[in-house]
């Protein structure tokens, strides 16, 4: 795996004693409470799995702001949780539409996963953040015609937000990590 040190000072300056980044941790814990509320209200298994995977991701994110984990453990766990989210998205789309993807789309997703794994070991963090986002957007675009109209109408907003988040990551990592390691 490529050596990567998480930039712990991007959100707020870490404290040496107590909670490392209290404001970031508080914000993420509020997100956890909101996700947990909706998790308790869900009536379908596939929605429960998606919300549960998002909650696990956000809980670990909160934990990461409370206690900084040195080395690649934090990155590996976050990456694994992102796979759980994308698998949950796929299961949600499949369960909602009752449609399996085409063989071509499955091959496309497998190629993206291969690139993601390659980038995890050989490239910088930016590449596997982008590859995970591409997997998520690809699932959304593939199943879009079968989804409700309000989701179809929100596609551009969703893609815009994903691109915005990636650009923020690129900005955070631009001077801290080389693109190719």
PyMOL commands that set and color helices and strands:
alter all, ss='L'
color gray80, all
select helices_A, chain A and resi 22-41+45-66+73-97+103-122+125-146+149-153+155-173
alter helices_A, ss='H'
color red, helices_A
deselect
rebuild
show_as cartoon
